């Protein structure tokens, strides 16, 4: 879609936006208007979710050791780990998800996800965009599409990545850089955590921002220095994010995880999984539309049992707490929480006591935001080798997520060369997942 936004925006362009802001139109307003420009009319969909928290587990997490254990399969298929009952009658999760099993009545698990890409990069592209990779075009991620369609709310970035952009496919693809994610640049679990752009680029003193005019004066000074040094990257990052964040105390406070009571921080866990998910809850509560979290490394070709036991307890505690916390705060109904990975792992344990890449069948977990609770969708076969029923492809998952957000998945956006491209091509809404 044509936005009318120069790329990268010039210093003059940024100051024009800022000057308009002095008269009552903020940068957030302008981005929203531009994101709506030149669009065709599509029948509206009633959104069931205001926000999405996407928890991405990179490397390809084993479905057998998480959401789809096979306790009755031979040992070489089921592996060494046990399973535990869940709050869904007759269904079990791996012992790695003992706490998550107790909130399963608020979740849907898709056990029949499938695609054909066994390489990390290609599988990741599938799961972030709903498209198979193409040498001709880079497709936009969920977050950038949501940013494009809705724009900012409450002067907050519409799309935030914690702790940083997880991969190239989490970006804007063929869309303008105006729809790129806001990357924290540091881990909320770290001592002295601070978000990189809340204090703006080096050389700008936020302490003197007492009025919007002083903001613009500081911006002018910074850009003048950046232009002299040809520091275009600093300019590009700065113009998209600085103004709305530094002009809103509420926006800055959303990132202040230290404001959370110690009891809540402990409940999530004082570790990367816990604090990332807690910050995500703060952000969606404040108005961020899409938060993508990356946690762990799950490419366990060897020693899968110790690998899972070292990383999963923190995830299990944090994820179960996130679901409970969103629910008790009245946020779960309008917040979609999705746990995904680029693919699953091989049905049989290999000679190194691990599992290899396996895209033919794997699991995705969903909760809230219009999703049915206490439901298992589809199934893998007895050895977790392939879907046994109701297969779901990445294009179907993407179409369903967009539908819940009130976005028409077959709407056409404009790629370079004025070529119309559907947000998702060929996917269907999986209605069985809906509450």
C-alpha positions as MATLAB code, in Angstrom:
seq = 'XXXXXXXXXXXXXXXXXXXXXXXXXXXXXXXXXXXXXXXXXXXXXXXXXXXXXXXXXXXXXXXXXXXXXXXXXXXXXXXXXXXXXXXXXXXXXXXXXXXXXXXXXXXXXXXXXXXXXXXXXXXXXXXXXXXXXXXXXXXXXXXXXXXXXXXXXXXXXXXXXXXXXXXXXXXXXXXXXXXXXXXXXXXXXXXXXXXXXXXXXXXXXXXXXXXXXXXXXXXXXXXXXXXXXXXXXXXXXXXXXXXXXXXXXXXXXXXXXXXXXXXXXXXXXXXXXXXXXXXXXXXXXXXXXXXXXXXXXXXXXXXXXXXXXXXXXXXXXXXXXXXXXXXXXXXXXXXXXXXXXXXXXXXXXXXXXXXXXXXXXXXXXXXXXXXXXXXXXXXXXXXXXXXXXXXXXXXXXXXXXXXXXXXXXXXXXXXXXXXXXXXXXXXXXXXXXXX';
ca = [
       0.000    0.000    0.000;
       1.237    3.465   -0.778;
       1.676    5.438    2.413;
       3.015    8.721    1.133;
       5.875    8.263    3.607;
       9.365    9.026    2.266;
      11.835    6.274    3.129;
      13.881    7.090    5.031;
      12.028   10.166    6.293;
      14.057   13.331    6.071;
      14.773   15.655    8.956;
      12.385   18.167    7.391;
       9.695   15.481    7.164;
      10.070   14.546   10.822;
       9.934   18.158   11.935;
       6.808   18.684    9.843;
       5.174   15.792   11.669;
       6.322   17.236   14.971;
       5.034   20.702   14.125;
       1.633   19.254   13.265;
       1.746   17.491   16.611;
       1.984   20.874   18.321;
      -1.388   21.739   16.841;
      -3.053   18.557   18.085;
      -2.249   15.908   15.441;
       0.324   13.536   16.907;
       2.746   11.296   15.082;
       0.523    8.373   16.068;
      -2.452   10.071   14.407;
      -0.488   10.718   11.244;
       0.768    7.146   10.992;
      -2.763    5.879   11.478;
      -4.108    8.103    8.715;
      -1.343    7.066    6.343;
      -1.860    3.393    7.139;
      -5.499    3.767    6.106;
      -4.810    5.694    2.880;
      -5.490    4.339   -0.623;
      -7.155    1.134    0.574;
      -9.992   -0.715   -1.101;
     -13.244   -1.255    0.733;
     -13.553   -4.687    2.338;
     -16.421   -6.095    4.357;
     -15.478   -5.520    7.994;
     -14.871   -8.381   10.411;
     -15.746   -7.963   14.060;
     -12.474   -8.238   15.946;
     -12.459  -10.615   18.896;
      -8.890   -9.725   19.906;
      -7.434   -6.273   20.502;
      -3.877   -7.542   20.934;
      -1.690  -10.570   20.243;
       1.187  -11.948   22.299;
       3.202  -14.259   20.061;
       5.678  -16.409   21.992;
       8.139  -17.870   19.513;
      10.332  -20.820   20.523;
      13.153  -20.820   17.952;
      14.906  -23.909   16.695;
      11.917  -26.215   16.355;
      10.571  -27.379   19.701;
       9.615  -31.041   20.045;
       5.853  -31.569   20.090;
       6.394  -34.962   21.755;
       8.118  -33.336   24.752;
       5.540  -30.545   25.077;
       1.912  -30.493   23.852;
       1.627  -33.880   22.111;
       3.219  -36.672   24.153;
       2.784  -40.269   23.016;
       2.758  -42.266   26.265;
       1.687  -45.493   24.558;
       4.209  -45.408   21.713;
       7.405  -47.504   21.824;
      10.213  -45.898   23.825;
      12.171  -44.947   20.690;
       9.211  -42.737   19.677;
       7.827  -41.478   22.968;
      11.250  -40.713   24.494;
      12.188  -40.838   28.146;
       9.900  -38.131   29.505;
       6.609  -38.788   31.256;
       3.294  -37.049   30.705;
       0.807  -35.370   33.049;
      -3.001  -35.018   32.979;
      -4.455  -31.657   31.986;
      -7.697  -29.862   32.751;
      -9.016  -31.187   29.444;
     -10.634  -34.558   30.107;
      -8.544  -37.420   28.793;
      -5.739  -35.221   27.435;
      -2.132  -35.110   28.589;
       0.845  -32.798   28.142;
       4.492  -33.647   28.673;
       5.796  -33.461   32.221;
       7.671  -30.332   31.047;
       4.324  -28.489   31.069;
       2.935  -29.467   34.469;
       1.814  -25.911   35.327;
       0.515  -25.231   31.834;
      -1.580  -28.400   32.096;
      -3.498  -26.680   34.911;
      -4.604  -23.825   32.637;
      -5.410  -26.059   29.652;
      -9.102  -25.348   30.164;
      -8.336  -21.833   28.894;
      -6.347  -23.049   25.869;
      -6.657  -24.638   22.465;
      -3.797  -26.816   21.221;
      -3.485  -27.499   17.504;
      -1.786  -30.903   17.246;
      -1.962  -31.086   13.459;
       0.130  -28.138   12.253;
       1.990  -29.101    9.085;
       4.131  -27.693    6.300;
       6.939  -28.907    4.063;
       9.907  -26.753    5.079;
      12.574  -28.544    7.127;
      15.139  -25.689    7.056;
      15.031  -23.244    9.978;
      14.873  -20.105    7.838;
      12.121  -21.384    5.560;
      10.057  -22.822    8.391;
      10.382  -19.568   10.328;
       9.221  -17.598    7.293;
       6.136  -19.829    7.069;
       5.221  -19.331   10.698;
       5.731  -15.537   10.779;
       4.035  -14.686    7.492;
       1.668  -17.484    6.440;
       3.600  -17.752    3.170;
       6.176  -20.135    1.816;
       9.409  -18.244    1.127;
       9.823  -16.785   -2.344;
      13.011  -15.619   -4.067;
      10.984  -12.839   -5.660;
       9.405  -11.206   -2.605;
       9.827  -10.894    1.159;
       6.450  -11.037    2.884;
       5.504   -8.991    5.962;
       5.200  -10.538    9.404;
       2.024  -10.711   11.483;
       3.171   -7.731   13.534;
       3.919   -5.498   10.572;
       0.568   -6.298    8.966;
      -1.220   -5.512   12.234;
       0.783   -2.280   12.467;
      -0.156   -1.429    8.877;
      -3.844   -2.111    9.382;
      -4.351   -0.476   12.778;
      -1.471    1.863   13.564;
      -0.536    2.995   17.077;
      -2.804    3.259   20.098;
      -2.199    5.419   23.165;
       1.038    6.747   21.638;
       2.564    3.272   21.915;
       4.281    1.400   19.086;
       1.754   -0.991   17.550;
       4.332   -3.791   17.251;
       7.008   -4.561   19.860;
       9.652   -7.312   19.939;
      11.076   -8.604   23.238;
      14.007   -8.581   23.764;
      14.867   -7.843   20.111;
      13.689   -8.662   16.590;
      13.924  -12.478   16.593;
      14.653  -12.982   12.903;
      14.478  -11.213    9.564;
      11.010  -12.647    8.907;
       9.598  -10.789   11.914;
       9.999   -7.566    9.934;
       8.112   -5.522    7.377;
       8.823   -7.525    4.214;
       7.594   -5.500    1.238;
       5.820   -2.950    3.475;
       7.307    0.417    4.422;
       9.756    0.600    7.310;
       7.101    2.723    9.046;
       5.559   -0.618   10.061;
       8.710   -2.159   11.498;
       8.753   -3.477   15.077;
       9.954   -1.516   18.048;
      12.839   -3.573   19.423;
      13.663   -3.259   23.120;
      17.364   -3.883   22.583;
      17.765   -5.354   26.064;
      16.272   -8.084   28.220;
      13.697   -7.095   30.880;
      15.207   -9.775   33.139;
      18.569   -7.975   33.156;
      19.728   -5.779   36.020;
      19.354   -2.126   35.130;
      17.006   -2.927   32.248;
      16.187    0.085   30.088;
      14.604    0.330   26.661;
      16.964    1.737   24.067;
      14.733    4.281   22.319;
      12.944    5.574   25.406;
      16.121    7.512   26.097;
      16.667    8.192   22.388;
      19.961    8.104   20.481;
      23.222    8.986   22.162;
      23.701   12.722   22.444;
      20.090   13.693   23.199;
      19.314   14.634   26.790;
      15.724   13.609   27.605;
      15.896   15.510   30.868;
      15.373   18.791   29.069;
      12.189   17.669   27.283;
       9.835   19.924   29.191;
       7.694   20.921   26.213;
       6.944   19.689   22.718;
       8.963   22.614   21.370;
      12.095   21.501   23.222;
      11.546   18.022   21.814;
      11.602   19.441   18.309;
      14.672   21.568   19.060;
      16.506   18.466   20.276;
      15.393   16.502   17.225;
      16.639   19.288   14.954;
      20.039   19.302   16.659;
      20.323   15.515   16.501;
      19.426   15.280   12.831;
      21.849   18.048   11.937;
      24.653   16.021   13.537;
      23.433   12.780   11.988;
      23.355   14.300    8.509;
      26.907   15.549    8.872;
      28.083   12.080    9.834;
      25.881   10.313    7.270;
      24.376    8.346   10.141;
      21.230    7.479    8.227;
      20.536    4.388   10.353;
      20.227    6.494   13.492;
      17.881    8.877   11.707;
      15.710    6.083   10.355;
      15.313    4.468   13.779;
      14.738    7.791   15.468;
      12.049    9.366   13.318;
       9.689    6.393   13.553;
       9.676    6.074   17.323;
      10.956    9.026   19.221;
       8.232   11.608   19.167;
       5.248    9.648   20.454;
       7.267    7.853   23.129;
       8.997   10.873   24.605;
       5.805   12.929   24.574;
       3.769   10.396   26.571;
       4.392    9.509   30.188;
       1.842    6.684   29.885;
       3.781    5.206   26.977;
       7.057    5.301   28.882;
       5.431    3.819   31.979;
       4.181    0.809   30.015;
       7.789   -0.340   29.642;
       8.602    0.206   33.331;
       8.611   -3.382   34.549;
      10.103   -2.229   37.869;
       6.671   -0.788   38.689;
       5.262   -4.307   38.995;
       4.857   -5.605   42.557;
       7.642   -7.976   43.609;
       5.055  -10.706   44.211;
       3.921  -10.575   40.573;
       7.479  -10.554   39.239;
       8.225  -13.596   41.373;
       5.060  -15.334   40.203;
       6.200  -15.036   36.583;
       9.786  -15.930   37.482;
      12.842  -13.689   37.732;
      14.320  -15.024   34.511;
      14.116  -14.217   30.786;
      10.931  -16.230   30.183;
       9.109  -14.743   33.156;
      10.081  -11.119   32.754;
       9.553  -11.094   28.996;
       6.025  -12.423   29.392;
       5.284  -10.032   32.242;
       6.417   -7.072   30.161;
       4.268   -8.323   27.289;
       1.249   -8.274   29.616;
       2.062   -4.687   30.632;
       2.348   -3.641   27.010;
      -0.923   -5.133   25.768;
      -2.703   -3.714   28.811;
      -1.407   -0.268   27.811;
      -2.433   -0.597   24.160;
       0.322   -2.331   22.181;
      -1.376   -4.380   19.475;
       1.257   -7.072   18.834;
       4.085   -8.263   21.062;
       6.497  -10.920   19.815;
       8.612  -12.692   22.429;
      11.494  -15.023   21.689;
      12.630  -17.495   24.309;
      15.108  -20.372   24.434;
      16.879  -22.464   21.839;
      15.152  -25.708   20.890;
      17.268  -27.203   18.096;
      17.996  -30.257   20.219;
      19.624  -32.736   17.843;
      21.300  -34.304   20.853;
      20.491  -34.801   24.545;
      16.915  -33.623   24.248;
      15.939  -34.597   27.796;
      18.505  -32.429   29.606;
      17.921  -29.686   27.036;
      14.208  -29.627   27.754;
      14.647  -29.918   31.507;
      17.018  -26.954   31.581;
      14.788  -24.542   29.639;
      11.184  -25.635   30.065;
      10.568  -25.031   33.783;
      10.958  -21.257   33.356;
       8.731  -21.277   30.282;
       6.095  -23.451   31.948;
       5.902  -21.190   35.007;
       5.849  -17.982   32.995;
       3.333  -19.121   30.388;
       0.876  -20.552   32.914;
       1.188  -17.358   34.958;
       0.617  -15.205   31.882;
      -2.646  -17.001   31.112;
      -3.832  -16.749   34.729;
      -2.757  -13.106   35.046;
      -4.425  -11.998   31.828;
      -7.574  -13.808   32.944;
      -7.767  -12.307   36.416;
      -7.164   -8.821   35.013;
      -9.958   -9.234   32.486;
      -7.534   -9.078   29.543;
      -7.553  -12.666   28.286;
     -10.878  -12.383   26.477;
      -9.435   -9.682   24.165;
      -5.784  -10.822   24.072;
      -4.756  -13.700   21.811;
      -1.721  -15.619   23.120;
       0.019  -17.847   20.578;
       2.954  -20.200   21.193;
       4.678  -21.426   18.043;
       7.928  -22.731   16.597;
       9.139  -23.182   13.041;
       8.500  -26.954   13.037;
       8.568  -30.012   15.292;
      11.079  -32.813   15.797;
      11.463  -36.269   14.285;
       9.239  -39.110   15.512;
      12.169  -41.308   16.565;
      14.936  -40.457   18.986;
      18.237  -40.377   17.083;
      21.593  -41.961   17.983;
      22.590  -38.821   19.932;
      19.528  -38.986   22.191;
      17.949  -36.057   20.358;
      15.417  -35.379   17.623;
      15.964  -33.779   14.216;
      13.888  -31.343   12.104;
      10.340  -32.427   11.314;
       7.794  -30.107    9.619;
       5.217  -32.800    8.740;
       3.397  -32.418   12.049;
       3.855  -30.268   15.153;
       1.867  -28.269   17.697;
       0.797  -24.658   18.254;
      -0.926  -23.426   21.432;
      -3.523  -20.642   21.488;
      -5.456  -18.950   24.264;
      -7.783  -15.970   24.688;
      -8.800  -13.462   22.042;
     -11.835  -15.404   20.827;
     -10.222  -18.852   21.046;
     -12.114  -21.803   22.507;
     -10.927  -23.023   25.907;
     -10.254  -26.645   26.808;
      -9.977  -27.847   23.226;
      -7.560  -29.999   21.223;
      -7.759  -29.456   17.477;
      -6.668  -32.198   15.132;
      -4.280  -34.987   16.008;
      -1.029  -36.531   14.968;
      -0.864  -40.263   14.433;
       0.262  -42.769   17.060;
       3.966  -42.025   16.571;
       3.645  -38.235   15.972;
       4.800  -38.711   12.387;
       2.037  -36.965   10.425;
      -1.432  -35.473   10.926;
      -4.070  -38.077   11.614;
      -6.944  -35.640   11.145;
      -7.730  -31.963   10.523;
      -4.351  -30.713    9.254;
      -3.686  -26.980    9.645;
      -1.172  -25.153    7.457;
       0.614  -21.867    8.229;
      -1.715  -20.058    5.830;
      -4.724  -21.346    7.814;
      -3.190  -20.309   11.130;
      -2.355  -16.854    9.770;
      -5.828  -16.395    8.292;
      -7.398  -17.385   11.613;
      -5.186  -15.013   13.619;
      -5.991  -12.131   11.287;
      -9.692  -12.981   11.434;
      -9.619  -12.773   15.225;
      -7.936   -9.366   14.904;
     -10.636   -8.168   12.523;
      -8.325   -8.161    9.491;
      -9.472   -9.546    6.140;
      -6.726  -12.007    5.230;
      -7.333  -11.933    1.486;
      -7.193   -8.151    1.349;
      -4.616   -6.970   -1.167;
      -1.690   -4.808   -0.097;
       0.586   -3.125   -2.594;
       4.104   -4.487   -3.009;
       6.935   -2.799   -4.942;
       6.061   -2.280   -8.593;
       2.415   -1.646   -7.636;
       1.750   -5.360   -7.538;
      -1.248   -6.283   -5.342;
      -0.510   -9.123   -2.910;
      -3.015  -10.750   -0.584;
      -2.130  -10.584    3.112;
      -2.502  -14.381    3.087;
      -3.019  -16.463   -0.030;
      -5.269  -19.507    0.147;
      -5.756  -19.829    3.895;
      -9.034  -20.603    5.606;
     -10.386  -19.594    8.976;
     -10.329  -22.634   11.260;
     -13.764  -22.060   12.733;
     -13.498  -24.984   15.137;
     -10.976  -22.960   17.138;
     -13.432  -20.147   17.820;
     -15.145  -19.710   21.167;
];
